Each structure stands twice: as C-alpha cells, then as structure tokens.
C-alpha cells in the first residue's frame, strides 16, 4: 500500500508539472492571439493632437543594417518631429554615415551630438543624456539604432498613449535571419520573449523594453531624468519600476517593430541571451526564478516520468514534442512571423540553451556590454566624477 500511495503521489506531481508547463506555453500564445484580435476589432481612435516629438537614437559602431535602420528615422509619416542622434566617441565610424543621412534628407530636422556625460554606469544612458538635455520637446521617443522604424512609428506611439500611461514601449521582432543561428536569435526574440511580453500586456501588466521607450518628459524628470534609469543593470527594468511607482502603466503598441538580424554566430547568440537573462535576474529576481518553466525541459522530464510509469515512454515523449513545437509553429504562422523546418530546428536549439542560461545566470550576475563591465550594483565612487565636456554638434538641419 505504501508503494502504491507513493507511486500515486509521484504520478500526481508529474501530471501537475506537465499541466503547468503546457498551460503556460499554450496560454501565453492564446493571450497574444486574443490581444491581437481584440485590438483589430476595436482599433484606437486617431489622436486629435499630434505633439512635437524628439526621436532620440543612440549610435555606436557600424552594424550591417545601420544604413537602412537609421535611414528609417527620416521617412516617418508625422508632421512635427526632430531626430537627434547621439554618439559618445568622436572617432566612431557611424558618425560619417549619420552625417551623410542628414545631408540626404534636408527637409527633416536632424542633428548629431557627440560626447558623453557619465551620469550612470550605463553607457547607453550616458550617451543619450546630451540629447535629452538638448531637445525642447516634451515628448521623447528613444529608439535603438538597430530598430527598423515603419512610417507609422510615431503615430502608433501617440495612439497607444492613454491618460493612465506612463510609458509606451515595444519588444523587437527578429527579422531577415540568415543561417541557423540567426534563426535561433529570432526564436528567442519572437515566439519566446515577444510572446511573453505581449501576453503580459494583454493582462494589463506591461514591461518596458529598451528598444523603444516613448516618454512624456515630465514623467521621467519628476524622478530624476535619465540618471534615475541607471539604478539597475538595464534602463528598461528601472523604467518599468519608475512608471509603476508613479501609478502609471507601461503599454505596448499593437505589434512589435522589426529588428533585422542577418547572420549570427552561436557564441554571439549565447552572450546576448546571457546578458539579457542577467538583466532580468537583477531587475525581477522572483519572476526570473520562475523562468525555469519557460521552455520544455521540466515538461519533457515530467512526460518522460509519466511515460515510464504508464509503460509508454516513446508515445509520451512524441505527444509532448508534437504539442509543444506544433503549437509554436502554428502560433508563428498566425502572427505572420514565419515558420518552417529551419525555424523548428531553431526552437529546439533555443530550448536546449534555456536551462543552461538560467543556471549560469544564478552563478554570475554581471556582464560586459560594449566594453563596459556592468555588475549587479554600480561601482562605488571614491570621489565625484569629473565634469564631462559639453556635447559637440557636428551636423544639423
């Protein structure tokens, strides 16, 4: 009887784990599809007022798609905006590209500011500070340089803003992957990370994503400006907390904006995902602890255990994998994110990496980003930092 009760208990535990893992996987996809259908049925009213907006874009180094992504800053269907590019290093090769783009679109108000004010341990915030100070705009959209902006970008940000909004944001959507590891990067970005962020937004619990952050100036300046966003490893984590502490909501636009991926190496994908995992651990430790359920590892183990107990190991494993990856492929197709044999192979590689990323993140919290060591806490300063030289404006219209 003792053995029978023990077996029954193990069966119930394994069944509960299997149910929880599949419920999260299928439930988040259902939430995203419901969110999309709901918004399509009741699209937001076009805003009656379109405020002057500063599009603030940090640039650093030259990437393969920069000419295209940065050029998208100049072709927006919006009546009154300016573009302010920010570069920290006067020798950065991207500066020449930005200058050529500014010259090529003389009808768009644009300029590039060079220099760095070290207000935080975050180099991106230090780079953006001069642009935040220089613009007179009361509405500021911060967009990473590798984001491809649609013509409707600024209109969509404004339309997503409601009276209770503190920040409008969007996860990136991996696009134009080349090779298997480029597809793995998209597998992380799209049907995993974007899925979770859009599902959370469907429940009214939005999380900021640094690729796009649309602010009303007074909201951020009330808590200390860009310097306040440097309290954590990543500015989007602090942005989420700042907005919630002020009683506002983080809202996501209807659909993510494209980030061209191109070709990636396995090590580059690992390093990038490990960095983001450490950011999530630093900012939302309890939620990150639950990320062990993000992926099929626990569910696969539970299905294996149940298969052993039922004497049907192979059918149990096959059924689980068909449900897991079949539903993800159907979800990707429904969202227009593509699916095929390469993508399914990428899903498997991604899910193989997830448990390892989770474990390694608990062991070491810090990381290096663009040559800057970023730990769980900003390094202590023995003396106040020296004043930074004023930003240099080398081109403008």
PADO-982299 format. One record per residue (C-alpha): residue in three letters; x, y, z; chain. Coordinates in Angstrom, 2 decimals. Example, Ala and Ser with C-alpha at 12.3 -4.5 7.8 and 13.67 -1.06 7.14 Angstrom:
! residues 2
   dotor         X         Y         Z   mikol
     ALA     12.30     -4.50      7.80       A
     SER     13.67     -1.06      7.14       A
***
This chain:
! residues 397
   dotor         X         Y         Z   mikol
     UNK      0.00      0.00      0.00       A
     UNK      2.89      2.35      0.83       A
     UNK      4.44      1.77     -2.57       A
     UNK      1.11      2.28     -4.29       A
     UNK      0.46      5.56     -2.47       A
     UNK      3.98      6.75     -3.27       A
     UNK      3.50      5.92     -6.95       A
     UNK      0.18      7.71     -6.99       A
     UNK      1.78     10.76     -5.40       A
     UNK      4.58     10.79     -7.95       A
     UNK      2.05     10.42    -10.76       A
     UNK      0.08     13.41     -9.49       A
     UNK      3.20     15.56     -9.10       A
     UNK      4.44     14.73    -12.59       A
     UNK      1.00     15.37    -14.02       A
     UNK      0.79     18.73    -12.26       A
     UNK      4.21     19.78    -13.62       A
     UNK      3.26     18.69    -17.14       A
     UNK     -0.03     20.55    -16.93       A
     UNK      1.62     23.75    -15.61       A
     UNK      4.29     23.81    -18.31       A
     UNK      1.84     23.20    -21.15       A
     UNK     -0.70     25.64    -19.70       A
     UNK      1.89     28.41    -19.64       A
     UNK      3.09     27.61    -23.15       A
     UNK     -0.34     27.38    -24.74       A
     UNK     -1.93     30.02    -22.51       A
     UNK      0.56     32.76    -23.39       A
     UNK      0.07     32.12    -27.10       A
     UNK     -3.70     32.23    -26.66       A
     UNK     -3.41     35.54    -24.81       A
     UNK     -1.34     37.09    -27.59       A
     UNK     -3.76     35.95    -30.27       A
     UNK     -6.71     37.24    -28.21       A
     UNK     -4.93     40.56    -27.69       A
     UNK     -4.36     40.94    -31.43       A
     UNK     -7.97     40.05    -32.28       A
     UNK     -9.33     42.43    -29.67       A
     UNK     -7.22     45.34    -30.89       A
     UNK     -8.10     44.63    -34.51       A
     UNK    -11.79     44.70    -33.61       A
     UNK    -11.50     47.99    -31.70       A
     UNK     -8.59     49.97    -33.17       A
     UNK     -7.59     53.08    -31.21       A
     UNK     -9.02     56.38    -32.31       A
     UNK     -6.61     58.53    -34.26       A
     UNK     -5.24     61.17    -31.88       A
     UNK     -6.72     64.63    -32.41       A
     UNK     -3.45     66.29    -31.37       A
     UNK     -0.02     65.27    -32.59       A
     UNK      2.61     66.80    -30.32       A
     UNK      6.10     67.75    -31.37       A
     UNK      8.33     64.71    -30.74       A
     UNK     12.07     64.25    -30.45       A
     UNK     13.24     60.92    -31.85       A
     UNK     16.37     60.16    -29.84       A
     UNK     18.64     57.48    -31.30       A
     UNK     21.91     56.33    -29.71       A
     UNK     24.54     55.14    -32.18       A
     UNK     27.72     53.20    -31.53       A
     UNK     29.77     51.36    -34.13       A
     UNK     28.70     50.22    -37.58       A
     UNK     26.39     47.23    -37.98       A
     UNK     25.36     45.64    -41.30       A
     UNK     21.85     47.09    -41.34       A
     UNK     22.64     50.55    -39.92       A
     UNK     22.26     52.40    -43.22       A
     UNK     18.70     51.07    -43.52       A
     UNK     17.61     51.26    -39.90       A
     UNK     18.97     54.77    -39.32       A
     UNK     17.57     56.00    -42.64       A
     UNK     14.10     54.94    -41.43       A
     UNK     14.32     57.85    -38.96       A
     UNK     13.86     60.28    -41.85       A
     UNK     10.84     58.77    -43.60       A
     UNK      8.24     58.85    -40.82       A
     UNK      4.69     59.93    -41.59       A
     UNK      4.49     62.50    -38.84       A
     UNK      4.02     66.27    -39.19       A
     UNK      6.31     67.67    -36.49       A
     UNK      9.36     65.86    -35.19       A
     UNK     13.12     66.12    -34.95       A
     UNK     15.79     63.44    -34.95       A
     UNK     18.71     63.67    -32.52       A
     UNK     21.47     61.08    -32.95       A
     UNK     23.87     60.61    -30.04       A
     UNK     27.41     59.26    -30.37       A
     UNK     29.83     59.00    -27.46       A
     UNK     33.15     58.67    -29.32       A
     UNK     34.17     61.37    -31.83       A
     UNK     36.09     58.68    -33.76       A
     UNK     33.12     56.35    -34.09       A
     UNK     32.80     55.27    -37.77       A
     UNK     28.99     55.52    -37.60       A
     UNK     29.24     59.32    -37.41       A
     UNK     30.10     59.59    -41.11       A
     UNK     27.05     57.51    -42.04       A
     UNK     24.77     59.68    -39.90       A
     UNK     26.17     62.86    -41.43       A
     UNK     25.52     61.54    -44.93       A
     UNK     21.94     60.62    -43.99       A
     UNK     21.31     64.07    -42.52       A
     UNK     22.63     65.68    -45.70       A
     UNK     20.49     63.34    -47.81       A
     UNK     17.23     64.35    -46.07       A
     UNK     17.48     68.16    -45.86       A
     UNK     13.73     68.56    -45.20       A
     UNK     13.92     66.62    -41.91       A
     UNK     15.09     68.44    -38.82       A
     UNK     18.06     66.34    -37.65       A
     UNK     21.41     66.64    -35.90       A
     UNK     24.09     64.51    -34.30       A
     UNK     25.58     65.24    -30.88       A
     UNK     28.94     63.81    -29.87       A
     UNK     30.28     63.34    -26.37       A
     UNK     29.41     61.55    -23.16       A
     UNK     28.20     62.67    -19.77       A
     UNK     28.82     59.91    -17.24       A
     UNK     25.68     60.15    -15.15       A
     UNK     25.35     56.38    -14.58       A
     UNK     27.20     53.09    -15.02       A
     UNK     25.11     52.53    -18.16       A
     UNK     26.91     53.73    -21.33       A
     UNK     23.69     53.98    -23.32       A
     UNK     22.17     56.42    -20.83       A
     UNK     25.41     58.40    -20.70       A
     UNK     25.30     58.67    -24.48       A
     UNK     21.64     59.77    -24.56       A
     UNK     21.91     62.37    -21.81       A
     UNK     23.15     65.16    -24.08       A
     UNK     20.26     64.62    -26.47       A
     UNK     17.71     64.61    -23.66       A
     UNK     19.07     67.94    -22.42       A
     UNK     19.41     69.50    -25.88       A
     UNK     15.87     68.95    -27.14       A
     UNK     12.99     71.22    -26.23       A
     UNK     10.44     68.51    -26.99       A
     UNK      8.07     67.48    -24.21       A
     UNK      7.56     64.06    -25.84       A
     UNK     10.62     61.92    -26.49       A
     UNK     10.86     58.59    -28.31       A
     UNK     14.07     56.66    -27.63       A
     UNK     14.72     54.05    -30.33       A
     UNK     17.79     51.82    -30.62       A
     UNK     19.85     52.16    -33.78       A
     UNK     19.18     48.59    -34.96       A
     UNK     15.40     49.03    -35.00       A
     UNK     13.73     49.48    -38.40       A
     UNK     11.04     52.12    -37.92       A
     UNK      7.85     51.89    -40.01       A
     UNK      6.45     55.12    -41.43       A
     UNK      3.65     55.00    -38.83       A
     UNK      6.07     54.64    -35.90       A
     UNK      5.46     57.96    -34.13       A
     UNK      1.72     57.95    -34.86       A
     UNK      1.43     54.49    -33.30       A
     UNK      3.29     55.60    -30.17       A
     UNK      0.96     58.57    -29.73       A
     UNK     -2.16     56.48    -30.41       A
     UNK     -1.12     53.96    -27.73       A
     UNK     -0.85     56.66    -25.08       A
     UNK     -3.79     56.88    -22.65       A
     UNK     -4.47     59.07    -19.65       A
     UNK     -3.05     56.45    -17.27       A
     UNK      0.03     55.73    -19.39       A
     UNK      3.50     56.40    -18.09       A
     UNK      5.46     54.79    -20.92       A
     UNK      4.80     53.29    -24.36       A
     UNK      7.17     50.57    -25.46       A
     UNK      7.56     47.53    -27.71       A
     UNK      9.70     44.40    -27.88       A
     UNK     11.69     43.92    -31.09       A
     UNK     10.67     41.40    -33.73       A
     UNK     13.57     39.46    -35.20       A
     UNK     13.50     39.69    -38.99       A
     UNK     15.56     38.60    -42.00       A
     UNK     17.54     35.91    -40.23       A
     UNK     20.37     34.31    -42.18       A
     UNK     21.62     30.85    -41.27       A
     UNK     20.56     28.62    -38.40       A
     UNK     21.92     30.79    -35.59       A
     UNK     20.24     33.87    -36.98       A
     UNK     17.02     31.85    -36.80       A
     UNK     17.84     30.91    -33.19       A
     UNK     18.15     34.60    -32.35       A
     UNK     14.70     35.14    -33.86       A
     UNK     13.36     32.16    -31.93       A
     UNK     14.43     33.88    -28.71       A
     UNK     13.08     37.29    -29.74       A
     UNK      9.77     36.35    -31.34       A
     UNK      7.90     33.28    -30.18       A
     UNK      9.59     33.38    -26.79       A
     UNK     10.38     36.86    -25.46       A
     UNK      7.87     38.88    -27.51       A
     UNK      5.22     36.26    -26.76       A
     UNK      5.70     36.65    -23.01       A
     UNK      5.76     40.45    -23.16       A
     UNK      2.64     40.70    -25.30       A
     UNK      0.85     38.16    -23.09       A
     UNK      1.69     40.20    -20.00       A
     UNK      0.42     43.35    -21.73       A
     UNK     -2.82     41.53    -22.55       A
     UNK     -3.27     41.10    -18.79       A
     UNK     -2.52     44.78    -18.17       A
     UNK      0.98     44.15    -16.80       A
     UNK      3.29     45.73    -19.35       A
     UNK      7.07     45.62    -19.06       A
     UNK      9.34     48.21    -20.69       A
     UNK     11.74     47.16    -23.44       A
     UNK     14.72     49.38    -24.18       A
     UNK     14.41     49.06    -27.95       A
     UNK     11.56     51.60    -27.88       A
     UNK     10.62     53.86    -24.99       A
     UNK      8.22     56.77    -25.53       A
     UNK      8.14     59.26    -22.66       A
     UNK      6.40     62.42    -21.68       A
     UNK      9.36     64.43    -20.41       A
     UNK      7.78     65.43    -17.09       A
     UNK      7.16     61.79    -16.15       A
     UNK     10.84     60.91    -16.15       A
     UNK     12.18     64.24    -14.96       A
     UNK      9.92     64.03    -11.90       A
     UNK     12.06     61.10    -10.67       A
     UNK     15.45     62.41    -11.74       A
     UNK     15.60     62.08    -15.52       A
     UNK     17.79     59.58    -17.34       A
     UNK     20.07     59.30    -14.30       A
     UNK     17.23     57.61    -12.42       A
     UNK     17.14     54.83    -15.03       A
     UNK     20.68     53.80    -14.10       A
     UNK     19.68     52.22    -10.80       A
     UNK     19.62     48.74    -12.37       A
     UNK     21.68     46.92    -14.97       A
     UNK     19.30     47.92    -17.76       A
     UNK     17.28     51.07    -18.23       A
     UNK     14.11     49.22    -19.24       A
     UNK     13.92     47.39    -15.90       A
     UNK     14.13     50.65    -13.97       A
     UNK     11.73     52.32    -16.40       A
     UNK      9.11     49.69    -15.59       A
     UNK      9.54     50.23    -11.86       A
     UNK      9.59     54.03    -12.12       A
     UNK      6.33     54.09    -14.07       A
     UNK      4.59     51.67    -11.73       A
     UNK      5.79     53.51     -8.62       A
     UNK      4.28     56.70    -10.06       A
     UNK      0.94     54.95    -10.56       A
     UNK      1.18     54.75    -14.34       A
     UNK      1.05     51.87    -16.78       A
     UNK      3.54     50.56    -19.30       A
     UNK      1.66     49.97    -22.55       A
     UNK      2.82     48.10    -25.64       A
     UNK      1.99     49.06    -29.21       A
     UNK     -0.18     46.69    -31.23       A
     UNK      2.67     44.85    -32.97       A
     UNK      6.45     44.70    -32.39       A
     UNK      8.87     46.63    -34.61       A
     UNK     11.34     44.79    -36.80       A
     UNK     14.99     44.33    -35.94       A
     UNK     16.94     42.89    -38.90       A
     UNK     19.07     40.02    -37.61       A
     UNK     21.16     38.76    -40.53       A
     UNK     23.80     36.15    -39.78       A
     UNK     24.77     35.34    -36.20       A
     UNK     27.39     33.12    -34.58       A
     UNK     26.46     30.67    -31.85       A
     UNK     28.67     32.43    -29.31       A
     UNK     27.14     35.82    -30.11       A
     UNK     23.63     34.44    -29.54       A
     UNK     24.69     32.87    -26.23       A
     UNK     26.41     36.02    -25.00       A
     UNK     23.47     38.24    -25.89       A
     UNK     20.89     35.98    -24.28       A
     UNK     23.03     35.55    -21.18       A
     UNK     23.29     39.31    -20.86       A
     UNK     19.53     39.75    -21.09       A
     UNK     18.96     36.90    -18.63       A
     UNK     21.22     38.62    -16.12       A
     UNK     19.30     41.85    -16.64       A
     UNK     16.02     40.09    -15.86       A
     UNK     17.50     38.41    -12.80       A
     UNK     18.80     41.72    -11.49       A
     UNK     15.53     43.56    -12.02       A
     UNK     12.84     40.95    -11.29       A
     UNK     14.50     38.16     -9.33       A
     UNK     11.32     36.35     -8.26       A
     UNK      9.97     36.33    -11.81       A
     UNK     13.30     35.16    -13.17       A
     UNK     13.26     32.25    -10.72       A
     UNK     10.07     31.07    -12.44       A
     UNK     11.73     31.15    -15.86       A
     UNK     12.70     27.53    -15.35       A
     UNK      9.13     26.90    -16.55       A
     UNK      9.89     28.88    -19.72       A
     UNK     10.79     26.10    -22.07       A
     UNK     10.00     22.39    -22.35       A
     UNK     12.70     21.00    -20.03       A
     UNK     10.50     20.38    -16.98       A
     UNK      7.55     19.31    -19.09       A
     UNK      9.69     16.90    -21.07       A
     UNK     11.04     15.39    -17.85       A
     UNK      7.51     15.05    -16.50       A
     UNK      6.29     13.43    -19.74       A
     UNK      9.22     11.00    -19.56       A
     UNK      8.38     10.11    -15.96       A
     UNK      4.72      9.57    -16.77       A
     UNK      5.68      7.51    -19.80       A
     UNK      7.83      5.24    -17.64       A
     UNK      5.01      4.78    -15.13       A
     UNK      2.49      4.02    -17.88       A
     UNK      4.84      1.84    -19.89       A
     UNK      4.61      4.15    -22.92       A
     UNK      7.78      6.24    -22.93       A
     UNK      8.08      6.87    -26.66       A
     UNK      4.42      7.81    -27.24       A
     UNK      4.51     10.17    -24.25       A
     UNK      7.62     11.96    -25.50       A
     UNK      6.37     12.19    -29.07       A
     UNK      2.99     13.52    -27.96       A
     UNK      4.62     16.18    -25.79       A
     UNK      7.02     17.36    -28.50       A
     UNK      4.29     17.48    -31.16       A
     UNK      2.07     19.57    -28.89       A
     UNK      4.93     21.87    -27.86       A
     UNK      6.53     22.62    -31.20       A
     UNK      3.43     22.14    -33.31       A
     UNK      1.59     24.80    -31.35       A
     UNK      4.56     27.17    -31.56       A
     UNK      4.82     26.73    -35.33       A
     UNK      1.08     27.37    -35.73       A
     UNK      1.33     30.42    -33.47       A
     UNK      4.23     31.83    -35.51       A
     UNK      2.25     31.34    -38.72       A
     UNK     -0.84     33.01    -37.24       A
     UNK      1.23     36.02    -36.14       A
     UNK      2.93     36.29    -39.53       A
     UNK      6.32     35.56    -38.01       A
     UNK      7.07     32.65    -40.33       A
     UNK      7.67     29.01    -39.62       A
     UNK      9.49     26.21    -41.38       A
     UNK     11.90     23.36    -40.77       A
     UNK     14.76     25.74    -40.03       A
     UNK     12.65     27.66    -37.54       A
     UNK     11.55     24.50    -35.75       A
     UNK     15.19     23.42    -35.50       A
     UNK     15.91     26.89    -34.08       A
     UNK     13.16     26.43    -31.47       A
     UNK     14.82     23.18    -30.35       A
     UNK     18.27     24.80    -30.10       A
     UNK     16.82     27.74    -28.17       A
     UNK     15.06     25.42    -25.73       A
     UNK     18.26     23.44    -25.25       A
     UNK     20.00     26.67    -24.24       A
     UNK     17.30     27.97    -21.87       A
     UNK     18.08     25.79    -18.80       A
     UNK     21.80     26.43    -19.15       A
     UNK     21.24     30.19    -19.42       A
     UNK     19.03     30.09    -16.33       A
     UNK     21.62     28.20    -14.28       A
     UNK     24.63     30.27    -15.38       A
     UNK     22.75     33.49    -14.64       A
     UNK     22.33     32.50    -10.99       A
     UNK     26.06     31.79    -10.70       A
     UNK     27.33     35.12    -12.07       A
     UNK     25.10     38.22    -12.22       A
     UNK     27.31     40.73    -14.06       A
     UNK     28.26     41.10    -17.72       A
     UNK     30.28     43.18    -20.18       A
     UNK     28.35     45.37    -22.62       A
     UNK     30.20     47.23    -25.40       A
     UNK     33.39     47.07    -23.35       A
     UNK     31.79     48.26    -20.10       A
     UNK     31.67     45.94    -17.08       A
     UNK     28.19     46.08    -15.59       A
     UNK     27.55     44.37    -12.26       A
     UNK     24.54     43.92    -10.03       A
     UNK     25.32     47.23     -8.35       A
     UNK     27.03     50.31     -9.80       A
     UNK     30.67     50.53     -8.70       A
     UNK     31.28     52.73     -5.68       A
     UNK     32.97     56.05     -6.39       A
     UNK     35.64     57.38     -4.10       A
     UNK     35.19     60.88     -5.42       A
     UNK     32.65     62.67     -7.62       A
     UNK     33.33     62.13    -11.32       A
     UNK     34.91     64.94    -13.25       A
     UNK     32.60     67.12    -15.27       A
     UNK     32.22     65.90    -18.83       A
     UNK     32.99     68.24    -21.71       A
     UNK     29.97     69.72    -23.47       A
     UNK     28.46     67.79    -26.32       A
     UNK     29.69     68.68    -29.77       A
     UNK     27.12     69.15    -32.50       A
     UNK     28.85     68.30    -35.75       A
     UNK     25.88     68.34    -38.10       A
     UNK     22.37     69.62    -38.03       A
     UNK     19.48     70.91    -40.03       A
***
